[in-house]
Amino acid sequence: MDGTSTTFFTKPELTAERREFYGRLAARNTAPLWEVLGAIIPPEPRPQAVPVLWHYDDLRPLLMEAGRLLTEKEAERRVLVLENPGLRGQARVTGSLYIGLQLIQPGEVARCHRHVTSALRFVIEGSGAYTAVEGERTTMHPGDFILTPSWTYHDHGNPGDVPTVWLDGLDIPIVNLFDTSFAEHYPGEIQPNTIPDGDSLARYGANMLPVDFTPDKPSSPIFNYPYSRSREALDRLGRNGEPHPCHGIKMRYVNPVSGGYTMPTIAAFMQLLPAGFNGKPYRQTDGTIYVVVEGTGRTRVGDTTYDWRPRDIFVAPSWAAVAHEAQSDAVLFSLSDRPAQQVLGLWRERVPDA
Ligand SMILES: [Fe+2]
């Protein structure tokens, strides 16, 4: 079953009599399953998403141009959607996820709203901007992983003096698959700052929980996972042992309450590929978006090879064989819909034989 999948179920011959019959079926809003069975139940994943890479250097000037053309107030959120070429016009990067690059200029405020769709932010460049979630602000530094879980009020502001750019990752296609989208504005432009900065990280992110804490939502109560901490852990683990033959040193971000993923629909990971790493090919059913945080290298995705450098973004569709190589010590952040696949019993991987 390796390589390009073929149609597993064969289609009967299309005779003139059958064609006429199918026409009458269509008139009654019915259809012959045997004509479409192979297409709708392929023997292995056949994603419409294709491998793709965006060099950040190509996108940044366009993002800055958007910053001149539209105010953040006109746009609500000034974002360039990164569309998969196999899913053009659908605001999707994989079948189930959306990503975009958001710019907030010095002095700007992106007004407060909330929606059922869950969002993560991965900070690409800049310093001094903040994201506020449910009354608490966090300053955004490059490499920070920030959550705005489903139906939480959030706004962004940039009181600093340089542009800030981050990657947005949302489960928009999943929410719309179920037709469960709701969204609304906060009554004011920004929400009141009612919780001191850093409170969530101290309360939930120090390997302890408040003694009487009872979680009331499935997402993590931490909403900023700072890069400084993630990087330190990877650095130590990289020095302590052998990397995994496919993944290098790969960690997943967790909800400290459950040990599960940080949000129910989107998983996030960070991995260190030591200089000279030459990974074996690996397949997984969760189509994955990678953001290069540090280092240079290349990744083979199916038949395509991408050379990457910091801030580049690339996509591996479901079940594509992925193999990473690192020229220098490299750090990749990634996100996928793995939690949703796992809770539905759909997720599979294929690790090469040792
Ligand atoms: Fe939002």
Residues whose N, C-alpha, C, O or C-beta is under 5 A from the ligand:
A	BS01	LIG	none
